[in-house]
């Protein structure tokens, strides 16, 4: 067998491994690999996230832009300021990525085995013209649907984690004694004591809507992965890196305005009489009323800059651990 044929065969095997997870006891692998993805994502992405949240929840009178926000944060709060609120996502993203990527792996398999392969087996289905190997692959639509289901699943952990993180990130006082919350545990304890479980999960509906857009992330991830494997000579980790980074940017381009609204809701007062936004629509209209359509994209630059490296590294970690567990 020639080297070119061997290379093509190996690329097909790798693509099948990503596109159609193995049945049976391998489901745990996605959950284990997701832990490493969460650690990698936090290490690279949290400083960008702090700047993004501060821009999303402030006016132009406070920060003129992302660079001004970064400089003011470091000047007044030190380098630790850009990692403020990092403890919740460090623990949270390990759990969140474990649940998201583990459930994604499971949903991919279930959809492929119970929906798409049976549909393709019908004589009238256009997929009858595909090769046997192509019929076994989960199509991009299936990856998108699995991503959406995984996004909804992880929302129930993500909502309280992101709620606590957002409240810590908008504490601008350099003197810790002047802050309302001493840290993530103190913040969680005070929210539970004053507002109960519902207070901690404040913003769950906005989180579910935001993570519905995972359809675009994982659908495009499969498209980028397939294209890069078929049309480049990149190594598998390099394919994971570029596909992960590019698909994350597709995700943020399609969903960023819903994240702005979500952050407004999560940093709103929890006291009923003082709450600005009773509904998601109230927060969405307030953004437009105060800043026009540009308000829905305030803070987008640091988010977009963060999206590629943070998620590219996370996907390399995830796919690498998945391969090592095979």
C-alpha positions in Angstrom: 0.0 0.0 0.0 1.4 3.4 -1.0 2.1 6.2 1.6 -0.7 8.3 0.0 -3.3 5.5 0.3 -2.2 4.8 3.9 -2.5 8.5 4.8 -6.0 8.7 3.2 -7.1 5.6 5.1 -5.8 6.9 8.4 -7.6 10.2 7.9 -10.9 8.4 7.2 -10.4 6.3 10.4 -9.8 9.5 12.4 -12.8 11.3 10.9 -15.0 8.3 11.7 -13.8 8.3 15.3 -14.7 11.9 15.8 -18.0 11.8 13.8 -19.5 8.6 15.3 -18.6 7.9 18.9 -18.3 4.3 19.8 -21.3 2.6 21.5 -21.2 1.0 24.9 -18.9 1.7 27.8 -16.9 4.4 26.1 -19.4 7.1 27.1 -17.4 8.0 30.2 -14.5 9.2 28.1 -16.2 12.4 27.1 -16.8 13.3 30.7 -13.2 12.6 31.7 -11.8 14.5 28.7 -14.1 17.4 29.4 -12.4 18.1 32.8 -9.1 18.7 30.9 -10.9 20.9 28.4 -12.3 23.1 31.2 -8.8 23.6 32.8 -7.3 24.6 29.5 -10.1 27.0 28.7 -9.9 28.8 32.0 -6.1 29.2 31.9 -6.3 31.0 28.5 -9.7 32.6 28.5 -10.5 34.1 31.9 -8.7 37.5 31.6 -10.6 38.1 28.3 -13.9 37.1 30.0 -13.4 39.5 32.8 -13.0 42.4 30.4 -16.0 41.2 28.4 -18.3 41.1 31.4 -17.2 44.5 32.7 -17.8 46.1 29.3 -21.2 44.4 29.0 -22.4 45.6 32.4 -21.0 49.2 32.3 -21.5 52.3 30.3 -19.1 54.0 27.9 -18.5 56.7 30.6 -16.9 54.0 32.8 -14.7 52.3 30.1 -14.1 53.7 26.6 -13.2 50.3 25.3 -11.5 46.9 26.0 -8.0 48.4 26.2 -9.1 51.1 28.6 -10.9 48.5 30.7 -7.8 46.3 30.8 -5.5 49.2 31.8 -7.9 50.5 34.4 -8.3 47.0 35.9 -4.6 46.3 36.1 -3.8 49.9 37.4 -6.4 49.8 40.2 -6.6 46.1 41.1 -3.3 44.6 39.9 -2.9 41.6 37.6 -5.2 39.6 40.0 -8.0 41.9 38.8 -8.2 40.2 35.4 -8.5 36.8 37.2 -11.2 38.1 39.6 -13.9 35.5 39.9 -11.7 32.7 38.5 -12.3 30.2 41.2 -16.0 29.5 40.3 -15.2 28.8 36.6 -12.1 26.8 37.5 -14.2 24.4 39.4 -17.3 25.1 37.3 -15.8 24.8 33.9 -14.2 21.5 34.9 -17.7 20.2 35.8 -19.4 22.1 33.0 -17.1 20.9 30.2 -17.2 17.4 31.6 -21.0 17.4 31.5 -21.2 19.3 28.2 -18.6 17.3 26.3 -19.6 14.0 27.9 -23.3 14.5 27.1 -22.3 15.8 23.6 -20.5 12.5 23.0 -23.6 10.6 24.3 -26.1 12.6 22.3 -24.0 12.2 19.1 -24.1 8.4 19.5 -27.8 8.2 20.4 -28.8 10.5 17.5 -26.6 8.6 15.0 -27.8 5.1 16.1 -31.5 5.9 16.6 -32.3 8.7 14.2 -29.9 9.3 11.3 -28.7 5.8 10.5 -32.4 4.4 10.5 -33.4 7.4 8.3 -30.5 6.7 5.9 -31.5 3.0 5.7 -34.8 3.9 4.0 -34.8 3.2 0.3 -36.3 6.6 -0.5 -33.6 8.5 1.5 -31.1 10.4 -0.7 -28.3 9.0 1.5 -28.9 5.7 -0.2 -26.2 6.9 -2.7 -23.6 7.4 0.0 -20.9 4.9 0.7 -21.3 2.6 3.7 -18.6 4.5 5.6 -20.4 7.8 4.9 -23.7 6.4 6.0 -22.2 5.6 9.4 -21.1 9.2 10.0 -23.2 11.6 11.9 -24.0 14.5 9.6 -23.4 18.1 10.5 -27.1 18.6 11.3 -26.8 15.8 13.9 -23.7 17.4 15.4 -25.6 20.6 15.7 -28.6 19.0 17.4 -26.3 17.1 19.8 -24.6 20.4 20.6 -27.9 22.1 21.3 -29.0 19.2 23.6 -25.6 19.3 25.4 -26.0 23.1 25.8 -29.4 22.7 27.5 -28.0 19.9 29.7 -25.0 21.9 31.0 -27.1 25.1 31.6 -28.3 23.7 34.9 -24.7 23.8 36.2 -23.6 26.8 34.2 -26.3 29.2 35.4 -25.3 29.4 39.1 -21.5 29.3 38.2 -21.8 32.1 35.7 -24.1 34.0 38.1 -21.6 34.0 40.9 -18.7 34.7 38.5 -20.5 37.8 37.0 -21.2 39.3 40.4 -17.6 38.9 41.4 -16.3 40.4 38.2 -18.3 43.6 38.6 -16.8 44.4 42.0 -14.5 47.3 41.1 -13.2 48.1 44.6 -9.5 47.5 45.0 -9.9 47.3 48.8 -11.4 43.9 49.6 -13.1 45.2 52.7 -15.3 47.4 50.6 -16.6 44.6 48.5 -20.0 43.1 49.0 -18.7 39.6 48.4 -15.4 38.3 49.8 -15.2 35.5 47.3 -17.2 32.8 45.5 -18.2 30.9 48.6 -19.2 34.1 50.4 -21.2 35.2 47.3 -23.0 31.8 47.0 -23.7 31.8 50.7 -25.2 35.3 50.8 -27.3 34.7 47.7 -28.7 31.5 49.1 -29.3 33.1 52.5 -31.2 36.1 51.1 -32.8 34.7 48.0 -32.8 30.9 48.2 -32.2 28.4 45.5 -34.1 30.5 42.9 -31.8 33.4 43.6 -28.7 31.3 42.9 -30.2 30.0 39.6 -31.2 33.6 38.6 -30.8 33.8 34.9 -31.4 30.1 34.1 -33.8 31.0 31.3 -31.4 33.4 29.7 -28.7 30.7 30.0 -30.8 28.1 28.2 -31.5 30.5 25.4 -27.8 31.4 25.1 -26.7 27.8 25.0 -29.3 26.9 22.3 -26.8 28.4 20.0 -24.4 25.5 20.6 -26.1 24.2 17.6 -23.9 26.5 15.5 -20.8 25.7 17.4 -20.8 21.9 17.1 -22.4 21.9 13.6 -19.6 24.1 12.3 -16.9 22.2 14.3 -17.8 19.1 12.3 -17.8 21.0 9.0 -14.4 22.6 9.7 -12.9 19.3 10.9 -14.1 17.4 7.8 -12.8 20.2 5.5 -9.4 20.4 7.1 -8.9 16.7 7.1 -9.9 16.3 3.5 -8.1 19.4 2.1 -5.0 19.9 4.2 -2.1 17.8 5.5 -2.4 19.1 9.1 -1.9 16.8 11.9 -4.9 15.7 14.0 -4.1 18.0 16.9 -3.7 20.9 14.5 -7.0 20.1 12.9 -8.6 20.1 16.4 -7.0 23.4 17.1 -8.1 25.2 14.0 -11.6 23.7 13.9 -12.1 24.4 17.6 -11.0 28.0 17.3 -13.0 28.8 14.1 -16.2 27.1 15.3 -16.0 29.0 18.6 -15.9 32.2 16.6 -18.9 31.1 14.5 -20.7 30.5 17.8 -20.0 33.9 19.2 -20.9 35.7 16.0 -24.3 34.0 16.1 -25.0 34.3 19.8 -23.2 37.3 21.3 -26.3 39.6 21.7 -28.0 36.9 23.9 -24.9 36.8 26.1 -25.1 40.6 26.6 -28.7 40.3 27.7 -27.8 37.3 30.0 -25.1 39.3 31.7 -27.5 42.2 32.3 -30.0 39.8 33.9 -27.3 38.0 36.1 -26.0 41.3 37.5 -29.4 42.8 38.1 -30.6 43.2 41.7 -32.1 40.1 43.3 -34.4 42.2 45.5 -37.9 42.1 43.8 -38.7 45.8 44.3 -35.3 46.9 43.0 -35.1 44.5 40.0 -34.8 46.3 36.6 -35.6 43.3 34.4 -38.6 41.2 35.2 -38.3 39.3 31.9 -35.7 38.6 29.3 -37.4 41.0 26.9 -37.1 43.8 29.4 -33.3 43.4 29.5 -33.1 43.2 25.7 -35.1 46.3 25.2 -33.1 48.2 27.9 -29.8 47.4 26.0 -31.3 48.9 22.8 -32.8 51.9 24.6 -29.6 52.8 26.3 -27.0 52.1 23.6 -28.8 51.3 20.4 -28.0 48.2 18.4 -24.3 48.7 19.2 -25.1 47.8 22.8 -25.7 44.2 21.8 -22.1 44.0 20.7 -20.4 45.9 23.5 -17.4 43.9 24.8 -17.4 41.8 21.6 -13.7 42.4 20.8 -12.2 40.8 23.9 -14.8 38.0 23.6 -13.9 37.4 20.0 -10.1 37.5 20.7 -10.6 35.1 23.6 -12.8 32.7 21.6 -10.2 31.3 19.3 -7.3 30.5 21.6 -9.3 29.4 24.6 -11.6 27.1 22.7 -8.9 25.9 20.3 -6.7 24.8 23.3 -9.7 23.3 25.0 -10.7 21.2 22.0 -7.1 20.0 21.5 -7.1 18.9 25.1 -10.5 17.2 24.8 -9.8 15.4 21.6 -6.3 14.4 22.8 -7.6 12.9 26.0 -10.4 11.1 24.0 -7.8 9.5 21.7 -5.6 8.5 24.7 -8.5 6.8 26.3 -9.3 4.7 23.2 
